[in-house]
């Protein structure tokens, strides 16, 4: 049993290491692209089957967003970003319940020891991935704020001729940086801890014991994706609301 905090490289492209979490991220993106193209070519005026299920999920998501923004037009503008984050994160989280986690891979000699480098590892258990999603969330919030409010109005939240407002603006800048750390470490910590739990339990009692933990991780994966996307939506709503309001 080998537990690594960092993602393990499977192969190298020149000097660039391609890790198991990066491969899983590429796989998720590829699956989503293929699924989208197939669904697009089969869209019907009266939805059936998978189209009906997708529309039901999207409708539930947009209704949930309306309850947060209280502005349907804003919800429609935010929907592509929020839906993308939610779908990508939840699929990244649920990879950890795929059979073979931590048990299927290649043996490599690391620091004089032969260890198993798994092919299947949740991309959310890689701090690089969660940090990248957090950056997209925070930078996207600033872009939407500047676009919907206007660059000058958005900038006034951080810079002002009034020294008191300028001090508050500096605190806001630090708050934005804190969001990046909070987003990335919260998601990484929860998924990595669940991954370690599943690996340990699977090695100790490989058949019946992991089942309740698998169900727990499915629930935790959903909750973490919901929290990440909801907080992004809340910050988007705040960023696109004028300070006077």
N, C-alpha and C positions, 0 to 999 in steps of 0.2 A: 504494500500500500504506500503510494507516494502522493503527498499533498503539497502542491506548490502555490505560493501566493501569486507569483507572476505567471503569465501565460507561457506555455512551452512551445518553442519553435518546432515545426514539423519538417520544414525544409527552408532553403534560402534562395532568394532571387538576387544573385550577386552578393552584396553585403547586407541586403534587407531580409530580416527574418520573418517568415510567414508562420504565424502562430496558429494553434488550434482554434482560439477564439476568433481570430481574423477570418479563418476559413468558414467558421459557423456564421459570422456576420455576412460574408459574401454569399453563402448558401441561402440565408434568409432573404437577402435582397433579390437574388436570382429567382427564388420561388415566388416572391411577391410580384416581380415583373412578369413572369410567365403566367401567373394566375390572373393578373390584371389584363393582359392581352387576350387570354382565352375568354374571360368574362366580357370584355369589351366587344368581342366579335359575336357574342351570343346574347346580347341585350335584346329584350323583347318589350313591347309596349305593356303587355300583361306579364308581370314577373312570375317565374316558377322556379322551383328547385333552389340552386345556389344563389341565383340572382335575388330571389325573394329573401333568403337569409341575409345576404349582404346588405340589401336595402333596409331590412329590419334593424340590423346592427348600426348602420349609418344614421337611421332615423332616431334611434335611441340615443346615440352619441350627440347628434345635433340638438335634440331636446334637452339633454343634460347640459350642454354648453349654453343654451338659452337661459337655463335656470341660474347660471353663474353670471353671464354677461348682461342679461335683461335687455339684450339688443340683438335681434335676429340677423341684422346686416353684419354686425361685428362677428357673430358666430360663424357666418358663412365665409368671412374673410379669414378667420382663424382656423377653420375646419381642416384644411390640407395639412397644416403644421401639426395641429393637435392629434389628428387621426394617424398621421405618419409616426409620430413619436409613440403613441399608444400601441399601435399594431407592432411596430418594430421591437419595442421594449418587452411587450408581453410574449412575443415569440422567442426573443432572446432569453427571457426568464424561463420559459417552459422547456427549453432545450435540456435543462438539467434533469428532467424526469424521463428523458429518452433512454430506453434500455441500452446498456453498454457504456454509460457515463463512468469514466475512470477505469474501465476494465478492457476496452478495445483500443489498441494503439501499437506503438513500436517500442522496443527496448533500446535504450541508449545508455552509454556510460557517462555519468555526470559526477564529477568530483570523485572518481575512482569507484563509483557504485553503479550497478546496473539497475536502472529504474524504468518503469513503464510510462511513456509519454502518450496520454490518451488522445484519440482523434476527436472525440466528442466532449466539448466543454462549453458551458454557457458563456456567451459573449458578454453577458452582464457581470460575470465574475472576473472581468478584466477591467481594471481601473482606467486603462486607456480608452476603452469603448464608452464607459459611463461618463468620462470626462468630455469626450467628443460630443455626446448627446447633450450634456449640460451646457457646453459652449454654444451649440446650435440653439438651444432653448433661450439662453440669456441674450445672445446676439440677435436672434429673431425678435425678441421682445423689444430691443432698442430700435430695430429697423421698422417694426410696425408702429412704435410710438412716434418716430420721426416722420413716417409716411402719413399716418392718419391725423396727427395733431399739427404737423408742420415742423420743420427742423428747428426753427427759432423757438417755438413754444416748448418743444421737447427739451431743448438745450437749457431753457430757463429753470428746469427742474434741478439742474446741477450747477449752473453758473448764474450769478445775479450781481448787480451793483450793490445790493444790500448785503453787508458783511454777515449778518445773521443767516440769511437765505443761502449765502455761499457756503457757510459752515454746514448747514443742513444738506446742501448739495454734495459736499465732500463725504458726509456720512452715507448719503444715498449711493455714491460710487463704491464705497467699501461694502455696502449692503449687496450691490450687484455682484461683486467679487465673491462675497460670502455665499451667494446663491449657487455659484459654480461648484464650490467645495461641498456645500450641503447636498445638492442634487447628486453629484458624482459619488460621494462616499456613502450616502444613504443607500442608493441602489446597489453599489458594489458590495457593501458590507452585508446586506440582507441576503443577496444571492450567493455570495461566496460562502457565507456561514451555512446556508442550506445545502450547498454543494458538498461541503466538508461533512456535514451530518449524513447525507445520503451515502457518501463513499464509505464512511466509518461503519454505518449500520449494515450496508450491503456486504462488507467484508466480514463482519462479525456473524450476522445471521442473514444469509443471502436470499432467503425465499419469502417467508411470510412477514417478518418484522419490518421491511422497508415500505410495505403498502400504505400504512397510515401516514408515514412521513412523506410519501409521494403525493398523497392527497393534500397534505398540509402545504407542500411546496407549490402545488398548482394554485392553491388559494393565495399564498404569499406572493407568487409571481403576478397574479392578477391585481392584487392590492397595490403592489409596488408600481406597476404600470399605470394604474388609475391615479395614484398619488402624484407620480411624475407628471403626467399629462394634465391633471387638475391644477397643480401648482403653476405649471406653465401657463394655463388658461387664466388663472387668477392674476398672475403677473402681467400678462398681455392686457387684461382688462384695466388694471391699474395704470399701465404705461400709456394707454390710449385715452385716459380720462384726464381732462384738464385739471391742473392743480387747484384752481379756484373752486372746483366742485368736490 
